[in-house]
Amino acid sequence: MGNSSSKITFFQWLRPLIESGQKTITIRDESESHYEPGSIVSVHTLETDEKFCDIEILSVEALRFEDINDTHARQELLSLSELKALLKDIYPGEELLYVISYRLVEEPR
């Protein structure tokens, strides 16, 4: 896998939410569950692959689709029904997902 665990991509519309520190979790499938807690990961836009910040991975926890709740939805800044619809769209048929918690790594001033 090499450098795949040192980079993560997000939809461009999420960029301001990540940069402001409002968004601190992401829900992914097993192919993206390999991030190591304590590691620093560069964050890129999915659409243009532009790097815009670094995050530190805090935890990676398995999550059953049916256990996704309002807390996850609030973190993703969506309603619960929107979040579930989005995840079904991105990961059709996946029953087991992973919550990756992270914090923004501040750039040295």
Residue, then its C-alpha position, 0 to 999 in steps of 0.5 A: m500500500g505504501n503511501s496510501s495511508s499518508k493521504i486521504t481525500f474529501f469532497q471539495w465542499l467539505r474543505p471549509l468544514i475540515e479547515s475550520g475544525q468543525k468536521t472531525i470524523t469521516i465514515r469510510d469502508e474497509s478499503e480506507s480503514h487502514y489509517e493508524p491512530g497517531s499518524i499524520v495524513s495529508v488531506h486532498t480534495l477528491e475532485t482536484d487532488e489539491k492538498f489543503c491541510d494535514i490531520e492527525i488520526l485519533s481512532v478508527e472504529a468499526l461501525r455497522f450501518e444500522d448503528i449510524n446515529d444523529t451524532h455521526a450525522r451532526q459531525e458530518l453536518l447532514s441529517l441522519s437520512e442524508l448521511k445514510a443516503l450518501l453512504k449507501d450511494i458511495y458504498p452500496g451494500e456495505e453493512l460494515l463501515y469505519v468511523i475515522s476520528y481526526r483532528l486538524v494539525e495546525e500549520p506552524r505560524 
